[in-house]
Amino acid sequence: HLHLVLDTSVLCNPQGLALLKKLQAGFAPGTPSSKLGGDGTRLVVSAVVPKKVLMELDGLKNATERGQVWRYARQAFVVLLEGFRAKDGFLALQSRTDFEAANKWAGEVNPSTDSSVIHCATYMTHLFRTSKSAPVPHPTAPDAAGTGGNAHAGDEGSAMEVVVDG
C-alpha cells in the first residue's frame, strides 16, 4: 500500500491534479488495481490531505492579487471534492485529532504548512510501523472542514511525501 501525503504545490499544479486523478482511477483501494508481477500482488494507493494544506488552499482561493494561484486553488478544491465524493478510500483529510497528535509527536504547536506536511507523513509512518491496523484519517469533504481561512500563503518547494506500508 502506497500512502501519499499531498502538499499545496501539488494541488495547485494542473499536472499534479491530473496525476492525482489517474492514481485514483487506477489504484484506489475500492477499485481493481494493476497487478505487479506474477504473484498477484496489487498496488493500492491512497492520499491524505493534511489539515494545514487545506487551510492554505482555502486562503489561496481568494488571493486574486497573486496571479493565477487563486484559480489553481479553486480547481484543487473541485478535484478534492470529486475525490472525496467517490468514497473509494483513495482520498482522506487529516483529522483534527491526527493533526494535533502529529504536531505534538513532532514537538511543535503551530508549525508552518511545509512542516505540517512532513509531520503528517512521519506520524503516519510511525503509526504504520507500530500497528498493523493504523488508523486512516476519515474522509471528509473540503467544504465541511471548518478551515476558517487561517492559511499561510507563499510556502514553496514541496511536492508529495510518500509513506509506504509494506
Secondary structure, DSSP 8 states (H G I E B T S, - for coil): -EEEE--HHHHTSHHHHHHHHHHHHHH-TTS---EETTTTEE--EEEEE-HHHHHHHHHHTT-GGGTTHHHHHHHHHHHHHHHHHT-SSSEEE--HHHHHHHHHHHT-SS--HHHHHHHHHHHHHHHHHH-TT--------GGGS--TT-------S---EEEE--
